[in-house]
Structure formats: structure tokens, C-alpha cells
């Protein structure tokens, strides 16, 4: 979706930000929802609350670093089944909002 998690040292917390690299210089294997008829989420106008963006930013960061590269010891707050479930539902909500409704399609049921 053109988003990534970031740990902001100025506020000592996780934030969800635009992945500027993906938005400007995509490789041939990078497919984002705007190429499918949707719109890339804009942090300035999205429907996520601050807490939701924080949670999704932390889980994105965890997936990018801890799980993919085994390089980060992650805060237990984001390792709970409940928070992973909440984050997956946020991804589902954003996909529906920024892709499926934009192309006038019904999002298929996802077993979360």
C-alpha cells in the first residue's frame, strides 16, 4: 500500500509513514494499489486514528525487521495475538477503503 513502519526517536514511538521509495522509484516487481485502480493511502487524510496508525506502524516494522531479518528484539506489546489480529483488520480496512471501493468492487471475505 506504499506504507511502512518507522521508529521515530524524537517521540520514542512507532509511526506509520509513506514509503517514499516505493512511491517514487518502483522496481518491476513492486505492485501498489494505485496500479490496480486504487489510491495510495495519504497519512494526512486517512481514516486511521493515532493509536491505529501506531499499531500498524509497529507491526509493519516488526514484519520488516524482526521476522524477515531476525535483527530486532521487539517490544512485547506488539507480539500479542490481539494486536496482530487488530493490525490485520486495519490492513483489511485500508485495502477496502483505498482499493475495492475505489474500483467499485466488493472485497472478498478474508479469514483472519
mmCIF file of the C-alpha atoms, coordinates in Angstrom:
data_MODEL
# 
_entry.id   MODEL 
# 
loop_
_atom_site.group_PDB 
_atom_site.id 
_atom_site.type_symbol 
_atom_site.label_atom_id 
_atom_site.label_alt_id 
_atom_site.label_comp_id 
_atom_site.label_asym_id 
_atom_site.label_entity_id 
_atom_site.label_seq_id 
_atom_site.pdbx_PDB_ins_code 
_atom_site.Cartn_x 
_atom_site.Cartn_y 
_atom_site.Cartn_z 
_atom_site.occupancy 
_atom_site.B_iso_or_equiv 
_atom_site.pdbx_formal_charge 
_atom_site.auth_seq_id 
_atom_site.auth_comp_id 
_atom_site.auth_asym_id 
_atom_site.auth_atom_id 
_atom_site.pdbx_PDB_model_num 
ATOM 1   C CA . UNK A 1 1   ? 0.000   0.000   0.000   1.00 0.00 ? 1   UNK A CA 1 
ATOM 2   C CA . UNK A 1 2   ? 3.029   2.261   -0.058  1.00 0.00 ? 2   UNK A CA 1 
ATOM 3   C CA . UNK A 1 3   ? 3.281   2.398   3.736   1.00 0.00 ? 3   UNK A CA 1 
ATOM 4   C CA . UNK A 1 4   ? 5.945   1.345   6.210   1.00 0.00 ? 4   UNK A CA 1 
ATOM 5   C CA . UNK A 1 5   ? 6.564   1.341   9.928   1.00 0.00 ? 5   UNK A CA 1 
ATOM 6   C CA . UNK A 1 6   ? 9.177   3.594   11.446  1.00 0.00 ? 6   UNK A CA 1 
ATOM 7   C CA . UNK A 1 7   ? 10.512  4.059   14.957  1.00 0.00 ? 7   UNK A CA 1 
ATOM 8   C CA . UNK A 1 8   ? 10.667  7.821   15.496  1.00 0.00 ? 8   UNK A CA 1 
ATOM 9   C CA . UNK A 1 9   ? 13.398  8.609   18.000  1.00 0.00 ? 9   UNK A CA 1 
ATOM 10  C CA . UNK A 1 10  ? 12.104  12.138  18.548  1.00 0.00 ? 10  UNK A CA 1 
ATOM 11  C CA . UNK A 1 11  ? 8.869   10.864  20.064  1.00 0.00 ? 11  UNK A CA 1 
ATOM 12  C CA . UNK A 1 12  ? 10.285  7.457   21.094  1.00 0.00 ? 12  UNK A CA 1 
ATOM 13  C CA . UNK A 1 13  ? 7.402   5.621   19.445  1.00 0.00 ? 13  UNK A CA 1 
ATOM 14  C CA . UNK A 1 14  ? 6.295   3.831   16.280  1.00 0.00 ? 14  UNK A CA 1 
ATOM 15  C CA . UNK A 1 15  ? 4.653   5.711   13.445  1.00 0.00 ? 15  UNK A CA 1 
ATOM 16  C CA . UNK A 1 16  ? 3.152   4.677   10.130  1.00 0.00 ? 16  UNK A CA 1 
ATOM 17  C CA . UNK A 1 17  ? 4.581   6.653   7.225   1.00 0.00 ? 17  UNK A CA 1 
ATOM 18  C CA . UNK A 1 18  ? 4.527   6.716   3.445   1.00 0.00 ? 18  UNK A CA 1 
ATOM 19  C CA . UNK A 1 19  ? 7.209   4.584   1.869   1.00 0.00 ? 19  UNK A CA 1 
ATOM 20  C CA . UNK A 1 20  ? 8.596   7.350   -0.314  1.00 0.00 ? 20  UNK A CA 1 
ATOM 21  C CA . UNK A 1 21  ? 10.976  4.944   -2.074  1.00 0.00 ? 21  UNK A CA 1 
ATOM 22  C CA . UNK A 1 22  ? 8.099   2.803   -3.335  1.00 0.00 ? 22  UNK A CA 1 
ATOM 23  C CA . UNK A 1 23  ? 6.075   5.829   -4.322  1.00 0.00 ? 23  UNK A CA 1 
ATOM 24  C CA . UNK A 1 24  ? 8.826   7.352   -6.470  1.00 0.00 ? 24  UNK A CA 1 
ATOM 25  C CA . UNK A 1 25  ? 11.062  4.572   -7.798  1.00 0.00 ? 25  UNK A CA 1 
ATOM 26  C CA . UNK A 1 26  ? 9.260   1.266   -8.113  1.00 0.00 ? 26  UNK A CA 1 
ATOM 27  C CA . UNK A 1 27  ? 11.051  -1.763  -9.430  1.00 0.00 ? 27  UNK A CA 1 
ATOM 28  C CA . UNK A 1 28  ? 9.343   -4.066  -11.915 1.00 0.00 ? 28  UNK A CA 1 
ATOM 29  C CA . UNK A 1 29  ? 8.168   -6.341  -9.117  1.00 0.00 ? 29  UNK A CA 1 
ATOM 30  C CA . UNK A 1 30  ? 6.641   -3.601  -6.915  1.00 0.00 ? 30  UNK A CA 1 
ATOM 31  C CA . UNK A 1 31  ? 2.890   -3.502  -7.455  1.00 0.00 ? 31  UNK A CA 1 
ATOM 32  C CA . UNK A 1 32  ? 0.976   -0.938  -5.409  1.00 0.00 ? 32  UNK A CA 1 
ATOM 33  C CA . UNK A 1 33  ? -2.757  -0.465  -5.166  1.00 0.00 ? 33  UNK A CA 1 
ATOM 34  C CA . UNK A 1 34  ? -2.760  2.653   -7.360  1.00 0.00 ? 34  UNK A CA 1 
ATOM 35  C CA . UNK A 1 35  ? -1.650  0.448   -10.260 1.00 0.00 ? 35  UNK A CA 1 
ATOM 36  C CA . UNK A 1 36  ? -4.777  -1.663  -9.693  1.00 0.00 ? 36  UNK A CA 1 
ATOM 37  C CA . UNK A 1 37  ? -7.139  1.311   -9.857  1.00 0.00 ? 37  UNK A CA 1 
ATOM 38  C CA . UNK A 1 38  ? -6.985  2.247   -6.192  1.00 0.00 ? 38  UNK A CA 1 
ATOM 39  C CA . UNK A 1 39  ? -5.344  5.139   -4.417  1.00 0.00 ? 39  UNK A CA 1 
ATOM 40  C CA . UNK A 1 40  ? -2.313  5.124   -2.152  1.00 0.00 ? 40  UNK A CA 1 
ATOM 41  C CA . UNK A 1 41  ? -3.249  5.988   1.439   1.00 0.00 ? 41  UNK A CA 1 
ATOM 42  C CA . UNK A 1 42  ? -2.271  9.521   2.423   1.00 0.00 ? 42  UNK A CA 1 
ATOM 43  C CA . UNK A 1 43  ? -1.336  9.935   6.092   1.00 0.00 ? 43  UNK A CA 1 
ATOM 44  C CA . UNK A 1 44  ? -2.653  13.495  6.006   1.00 0.00 ? 44  UNK A CA 1 
ATOM 45  C CA . UNK A 1 45  ? -6.187  12.371  5.232   1.00 0.00 ? 45  UNK A CA 1 
ATOM 46  C CA . UNK A 1 46  ? -6.651  8.708   6.122   1.00 0.00 ? 46  UNK A CA 1 
ATOM 47  C CA . UNK A 1 47  ? -9.256  7.264   8.422   1.00 0.00 ? 47  UNK A CA 1 
ATOM 48  C CA . UNK A 1 48  ? -6.801  5.746   10.925  1.00 0.00 ? 48  UNK A CA 1 
ATOM 49  C CA . UNK A 1 49  ? -6.724  7.078   14.446  1.00 0.00 ? 49  UNK A CA 1 
ATOM 50  C CA . UNK A 1 50  ? -3.352  7.876   16.025  1.00 0.00 ? 50  UNK A CA 1 
ATOM 51  C CA . UNK A 1 51  ? -3.471  4.616   18.002  1.00 0.00 ? 51  UNK A CA 1 
ATOM 52  C CA . UNK A 1 52  ? -4.360  2.591   14.903  1.00 0.00 ? 52  UNK A CA 1 
ATOM 53  C CA . UNK A 1 53  ? -1.532  4.152   12.876  1.00 0.00 ? 53  UNK A CA 1 
ATOM 54  C CA . UNK A 1 54  ? 0.884   3.481   15.750  1.00 0.00 ? 54  UNK A CA 1 
ATOM 55  C CA . UNK A 1 55  ? -0.171  -0.161  15.972  1.00 0.00 ? 55  UNK A CA 1 
ATOM 56  C CA . UNK A 1 56  ? 0.037   -0.720  12.234  1.00 0.00 ? 56  UNK A CA 1 
ATOM 57  C CA . UNK A 1 57  ? 3.392   1.091   12.068  1.00 0.00 ? 57  UNK A CA 1 
ATOM 58  C CA . UNK A 1 58  ? 4.815   -1.131  14.807  1.00 0.00 ? 58  UNK A CA 1 
ATOM 59  C CA . UNK A 1 59  ? 3.530   -4.333  13.215  1.00 0.00 ? 59  UNK A CA 1 
ATOM 60  C CA . UNK A 1 60  ? 4.850   -3.269  9.783   1.00 0.00 ? 60  UNK A CA 1 
ATOM 61  C CA . UNK A 1 61  ? 8.235   -2.532  11.364  1.00 0.00 ? 61  UNK A CA 1 
ATOM 62  C CA . UNK A 1 62  ? 8.161   -5.865  13.169  1.00 0.00 ? 62  UNK A CA 1 
ATOM 63  C CA . UNK A 1 63  ? 7.347   -7.733  9.954   1.00 0.00 ? 63  UNK A CA 1 
ATOM 64  C CA . UNK A 1 64  ? 10.056  -5.878  8.056   1.00 0.00 ? 64  UNK A CA 1 
ATOM 65  C CA . UNK A 1 65  ? 12.878  -6.266  10.548  1.00 0.00 ? 65  UNK A CA 1 
ATOM 66  C CA . UNK A 1 66  ? 12.260  -8.800  13.276  1.00 0.00 ? 66  UNK A CA 1 
ATOM 67  C CA . UNK A 1 67  ? 10.575  -11.516 11.278  1.00 0.00 ? 67  UNK A CA 1 
ATOM 68  C CA . UNK A 1 68  ? 12.254  -11.003 7.911   1.00 0.00 ? 68  UNK A CA 1 
ATOM 69  C CA . UNK A 1 69  ? 15.824  -10.455 9.060   1.00 0.00 ? 69  UNK A CA 1 
ATOM 70  C CA . UNK A 1 70  ? 15.800  -11.609 12.689  1.00 0.00 ? 70  UNK A CA 1 
ATOM 71  C CA . UNK A 1 71  ? 17.669  -8.442  13.606  1.00 0.00 ? 71  UNK A CA 1 
ATOM 72  C CA . UNK A 1 72  ? 15.404  -6.709  16.098  1.00 0.00 ? 72  UNK A CA 1 
ATOM 73  C CA . UNK A 1 73  ? 14.170  -7.691  19.529  1.00 0.00 ? 73  UNK A CA 1 
ATOM 74  C CA . UNK A 1 74  ? 10.670  -6.353  19.557  1.00 0.00 ? 74  UNK A CA 1 
ATOM 75  C CA . UNK A 1 75  ? 8.537   -4.830  22.255  1.00 0.00 ? 75  UNK A CA 1 
ATOM 76  C CA . UNK A 1 76  ? 6.165   -7.467  23.647  1.00 0.00 ? 76  UNK A CA 1 
ATOM 77  C CA . UNK A 1 77  ? 3.247   -5.053  23.252  1.00 0.00 ? 77  UNK A CA 1 
ATOM 78  C CA . UNK A 1 78  ? 3.153   -5.835  19.533  1.00 0.00 ? 78  UNK A CA 1 
ATOM 79  C CA . UNK A 1 79  ? 3.743   -9.575  19.846  1.00 0.00 ? 79  UNK A CA 1 
ATOM 80  C CA . UNK A 1 80  ? 0.284   -10.386 21.183  1.00 0.00 ? 80  UNK A CA 1 
ATOM 81  C CA . UNK A 1 81  ? -2.306  -12.284 19.178  1.00 0.00 ? 81  UNK A CA 1 
ATOM 82  C CA . UNK A 1 82  ? -4.789  -9.492  19.855  1.00 0.00 ? 82  UNK A CA 1 
ATOM 83  C CA . UNK A 1 83  ? -2.571  -6.758  18.392  1.00 0.00 ? 83  UNK A CA 1 
ATOM 84  C CA . UNK A 1 84  ? -1.596  -8.831  15.353  1.00 0.00 ? 84  UNK A CA 1 
ATOM 85  C CA . UNK A 1 85  ? -5.303  -9.501  14.771  1.00 0.00 ? 85  UNK A CA 1 
ATOM 86  C CA . UNK A 1 86  ? -6.158  -5.791  15.141  1.00 0.00 ? 86  UNK A CA 1 
ATOM 87  C CA . UNK A 1 87  ? -3.379  -4.845  12.706  1.00 0.00 ? 87  UNK A CA 1 
ATOM 88  C CA . UNK A 1 88  ? -4.540  -7.381  10.120  1.00 0.00 ? 88  UNK A CA 1 
ATOM 89  C CA . UNK A 1 89  ? -8.053  -5.947  10.349  1.00 0.00 ? 89  UNK A CA 1 
ATOM 90  C CA . UNK A 1 90  ? -6.622  -2.455  9.789   1.00 0.00 ? 90  UNK A CA 1 
ATOM 91  C CA . UNK A 1 91  ? -4.870  -3.682  6.632   1.00 0.00 ? 91  UNK A CA 1 
ATOM 92  C CA . UNK A 1 92  ? -8.155  -5.216  5.504   1.00 0.00 ? 92  UNK A CA 1 
ATOM 93  C CA . UNK A 1 93  ? -9.960  -1.928  6.203   1.00 0.00 ? 93  UNK A CA 1 
ATOM 94  C CA . UNK A 1 94  ? -7.386  0.120   4.265   1.00 0.00 ? 94  UNK A CA 1 
ATOM 95  C CA . UNK A 1 95  ? -7.499  -2.273  1.306   1.00 0.00 ? 95  UNK A CA 1 
ATOM 96  C CA . UNK A 1 96  ? -11.264 -1.979  1.223   1.00 0.00 ? 96  UNK A CA 1 
ATOM 97  C CA . UNK A 1 97  ? -11.191 1.801   1.587   1.00 0.00 ? 97  UNK A CA 1 
ATOM 98  C CA . UNK A 1 98  ? -8.335  2.585   -0.825  1.00 0.00 ? 98  UNK A CA 1 
ATOM 99  C CA . UNK A 1 99  ? -8.727  -0.157  -3.401  1.00 0.00 ? 99  UNK A CA 1 
ATOM 100 C CA . UNK A 1 100 ? -12.003 -2.053  -3.532  1.00 0.00 ? 100 UNK A CA 1 
ATOM 101 C CA . UNK A 1 101 ? -14.377 0.882   -3.009  1.00 0.00 ? 101 UNK A CA 1 
ATOM 102 C CA . UNK A 1 102 ? -12.373 2.973   -5.498  1.00 0.00 ? 102 UNK A CA 1 
ATOM 103 C CA . UNK A 1 103 ? -12.849 0.380   -8.234  1.00 0.00 ? 103 UNK A CA 1 
ATOM 104 C CA . UNK A 1 104 ? -16.489 -0.290  -7.269  1.00 0.00 ? 104 UNK A CA 1 
ATOM 105 C CA . UNK A 1 105 ? -15.825 -3.870  -6.219  1.00 0.00 ? 105 UNK A CA 1 
ATOM 106 C CA . UNK A 1 106 ? -16.803 -5.830  -3.153  1.00 0.00 ? 106 UNK A CA 1 
ATOM 107 C CA . UNK A 1 107 ? -13.854 -7.006  -1.122  1.00 0.00 ? 107 UNK A CA 1 
ATOM 108 C CA . UNK A 1 108 ? -13.776 -10.801 -0.889  1.00 0.00 ? 108 UNK A CA 1 
ATOM 109 C CA . UNK A 1 109 ? -14.189 -12.323 2.555   1.00 0.00 ? 109 UNK A CA 1 
ATOM 110 C CA . UNK A 1 110 ? -10.866 -12.826 4.299   1.00 0.00 ? 110 UNK A CA 1 
ATOM 111 C CA . UNK A 1 111 ? -10.463 -15.399 7.025   1.00 0.00 ? 111 UNK A CA 1 
ATOM 112 C CA . UNK A 1 112 ? -8.481  -13.526 9.664   1.00 0.00 ? 112 UNK A CA 1 
# 
